Structures are given as structure tokens and as C-alpha cells.
Amino acid sequence: MFSFRTTPIADQPDKALQKGRVGVFATQSSWDAASGRYLADIFRQRGNLAASFAPEEDSPHIFFDPDALKDLDAIVVEIQEVGCRYFPYTIDVLRLMSTLKTLDPSPALYIVDHPNPAGRDVEGTLPAGTADEWTPSVVHRHGLTLGELSQLYADEIGARYPLHIISAEIADTARTLMPWTIPPARDFPGVFTPFFYTGGSLWTETNVSPGIGTPRPYEYIGAPFIKNTIDDLPLPEGLLARPCDFTPSVGPYQGQKCFGWQFILTPGARYHSLLHAVRLMRYVAEHFSQFHISDSLYTRLADPVMTEYLKGDLTFDIVDEHVKSEEQRWIRKARRYLLYDDQPVRIK
């Protein structure tokens, strides 16, 4: 059973929410500006909060024990999706949905939807070849909200438990706060982060730092071995590169000076961070012999064509056409799951 609700979660009359045992699966983004309450506070004040699942302090994930779900009547999820298929909290929601499918009976699942801060632009390809088991069948930057993504995933796994989406358009927070105001994750600090994350986060699978542990993660790219000349640096239209150095406070280069670039979007520019990241990786590989890509990057990309390009076996025009075709295919698929009027679009 699927439903799309247009009243806030606190006003839902369902018996499971009003008097049942409720579990809350949420991050700090579940704070409501109008009431000054977090999602868990609603059910704590009603006296029926039975379980609370939140990010671990030293991990970018929300862990849960499947046994803790068995006696629940409802699970309410509220995270801020960021538009990328490998965002850890989104993967955790998909793990939760798959676990619920194994329970009989299963609690009803409620998704408190939020606007996608990365918008409706799409980037990348549907997974093919070797991929992580929790890679959903969506492109790298999917252009959906969590509610839409959950509906797609429920369809693909054949979930039979009730799934209810609380519209992103009715929460006071959606009108009062921009979707990046409360950081969706500890490495996701600002207004531009959603536009750099899809490609920028791939650098974590290399020995180049994406600036995690600086004020501008995924906008800074560098390493101690890089000489940050920009004479022939690949740059798409609308993107500037400022040569700079930075010293991360965490990660493999903690406390070490890295050299590289800060990438800056010009006003109104639309940025395909995935394609730029793979082009830049090829550039770094050709200019700096110390550069190393781990096999986990290829698993995360889950795309044989981009993999061959990074290994030096293809030209970029082949990758560009391949990605364009996959994005068009994804947009056709995604239309079946849209809950709002605006449509996913390619970055041209």
C-alpha cells in the first residue's frame, strides 16, 4: 500500500502513529522550525517512542539491529537527501527498507520528505558491471527526493509493507529553511556542496584529498605531491579554478599541506561534477606518477565505460556520449516515480 500525504507527520491520524510503538530513523535535519521540535520529540511527548536510530558519532552511517524493528508498528524516517546515490544516509534508508521486507508482519514505513538541495539536474549512469550490493538502480546524481527514491526502491525490491510519503511541500521547515541550512552530514556544510558532491566525493577512493576536514569539502582538491599549475587544467564552462594549498584536519593527509585547487561555480552555472571529476582524475594521472586510484572507486562508479577511460583506454568524447544516453534513459525511468511538478533534466 502506497500513499502520498499532504499534512504534516504530527497531524497524521493513523493509529500506528498515535498509539502504536513508533521507531524514528532520523538525522539532525529532522528539526522542525515552526515547533522547535525534532521528529523524535513528537512521539516522545505522546509516550509512544519505542526506538530511535541516529548517526553514530564516529561513523557516517545510521546503524540498526533488525531485531529492534520487529515489535514496532511504524517507523518514521526523516533525513535530508542530497541527490547522490552513494550518500551514506540514503544507503542506510535503503538497507532499512530491505530489512523491513524480511519481517512478517512489518511495521508501516513513513518518509518525511524534503526538497533535494541538488535540484532536478541529473548526472551519470545506471549501475552496470561490478557494484556495491546497496547501489540502487539510479544514476549518480538522480534528481529525486527521498520520498520519490523510496517509492522507486520499494517497487524494485517488491516491498509489500505500507509506504507513506509526507509531502516535502507542506512542512513549515521547507518554507522557512533552505534544504542545506542544517548540514545534512558532518562533511556537507554549505550551499554549494550538493553541486560538487557527486564527483568530488569520488576522490576519497584515491590518494588525492577532496578537502574533507577543511571549510570547503569537495570544492578543494589536492595532495602533497601536486603542483597546482592550471595551464591546461580541464575546466567546464562556468567553473573557475583557484590554485591554493590547504591542510586537512582529518583523513590520510591530516596536518599535512596539500596543493591543488579550489573550484568555484560562477553565478547561474550548471555543473556536471561527475564528468569533471573523471576528466580531472585522468589529468592528474597523466601529470603526477604518484597518483593512485583504488579498486573501490570502480565499484562506486559501477560503469565500465568510465572505468576504461580512467585506465587510459578511451577518449573523453566516448564517455560523454555514453553518459548522455544513460541520463536520457534514467529520466524516462524516473518519471514514473515523481511526486512533484518539476521534472529531472540533463545538464547540457
Disulfide bonds with the S-S distance in Angstrom:
none
